[in-house]
Amino acid sequence: MPDIAAVGVNLAVSLGVALVVVLIAFACGVAIGKHRVIDVAWGLGFAAIALASSLLAAGHGSVGSRTLAPALTVIWGVRLATHIFIRGRGAPEDPRYAQMLAAAPGDPNVYALTRVYLTQAAVMWFVSWPVQVAAYDPDRLSAWIIPGVLVWLVGFGFESIGDAQLAAFRRDPAKRGTVLNTGLWAWTRHPNYFGDAAVWWGLTLLACRSWWGLVTIPSALAMTYFLMNKTGKPLMEKHMSDRPGYADYVERTSGFFPRPPKRA
């Protein structure tokens, strides 16, 4: 069983880490006039929390425990941040933030700080509980890690391959205005969001090597809920709803969990 007091200290420190990351991102956003930088900071914030947890867990968690889950989190977070940075390089403000801040009461930057940056810091901290708890497991790694690692690998594969397929699709001028319905996108309308959720369920399974890890299940549930019902799938589908062929794509393709596409 993890040292509960040590985990509590880690939770307090990780909240500070999340705040530092988003405040740096906020300063950058104000400086360049684009608050889309918070999307890059999202993955980097998780990576920073994972690194801090790995260091703080020294003397509490086994070497394997304080290495495996943090390493997987850093790999996921850095890849996601790099992808979003490359995708948005040179682009104007994200329409979501532009629309929100155009209607903001008072100073738009202050509104962005409270409604976007600090909110994401709180969510980041809560969602990261599995990696924090997993790092403090005192037991050596065993075959019990296999389910968690496999689910993480499925999620990472769906997210990274789905992002790569979408990036290639967007680079092709002949595909402009059409709908990506091949590759992983034929199996789910949101392979990147499904993959994101699976990554965190994999990390939660690693935390659940100890019964104490059960307290982290709400974190994975929250991430899945937001991706399926709030900030992920609904916003993207609203944006795509008027595109020719999208209604047919919705009819044939799973909304989240992968399955073979329906025949036309």
Order of alpha helices (4+ residues) and beta strands (2+ residues): alpha-alpha-alpha-alpha-alpha-alpha-alpha-alpha-alpha-alpha-alpha-alpha
